[in-house]
Amino acid sequence: MPNLTPLRRPAPAPAPPTAGARRPAPVLSGAPRDYTYDGTFEGLLTVLFTIYEGKAAPNSIQPEATVQGGLFAPAAPIETSEALAARVWDGLLKTMDAEARTRLFHVFLSEQPDRELLIFRYVDLALRTPVDISTNYADASVRRVQHLAQQMFREKHRMEAFVRFEKTTDDLFHATIEPDFDVLPLIAAHFTKRYADQRWLIYDRRRHYGLYYDLTRTDVVQFEATQAPKSTQLSATVLDEREPLFKLLWQAYFDHVNIPERKNLKLHRRHMPLRYWKYLSEKQPREMRFEPIKNKRPPVDPNLRLE
């Protein structure tokens, strides 16, 4: 039998890099640093660029307004650059899909104390993993990002469902809210589309800013401390004179469609948590019951009806 010598084929030439292919993430070999930024999402994206540009992992990333000094070295302030922020935001699509990228913005709006480091850990994992990490729930950072994104979605949905407007004397529809998370940026598109034919203002009392729609565009607005609404209720002097009647009619409608025999408070509070009731007209005490004006009812005699 002849000797069989293995055939040694030349190794295939490496494929040319494709357009848009991502480069490997740089090794963060520098000494870890503390970073501060202006508290905006664009500022945080600029910090992410600085981390990889300087190859120095973060000990902490803190907003300037709440910064706590380190034990040995002062924090490095990072000036926000919209150009760098846009570059990072676009570049994230090379490591994750658009839905996963959006979750990072939701995590930022959640206002969790460690949100900056959580976003960094998620991005760093995505940069160093050749496959999609969005469903890698074995990783604690991925699980936490997914959980916070779900919480934000629920809060957004509830605000869209439970916000109640009151009409003022200058034809402005006003609502004051106090959500657990900073959801105003997420509900702006919904209310702009749904109430495109009227001026409205939604004010977040906890975060001291609001959304104002003037029939052409929706803007973020802020008030002086003396002008900010103090509660969810407006003074009767600034309300449209018909507003109490609108509230009364809505309460009457709610009372009439309610079926007492099917009352299930446990289920009701699960779908409409107690902390949202202060926004709802139907949950306010009944100041008076609605009674139709009897002499305005249509006549019984068909010959007297206006048809």
Order of alpha helices (4+ residues) and beta strands (2+ residues): beta-alpha-beta-beta-alpha-alpha-alpha-alpha-beta-beta-alpha-beta-beta-beta-alpha-alpha
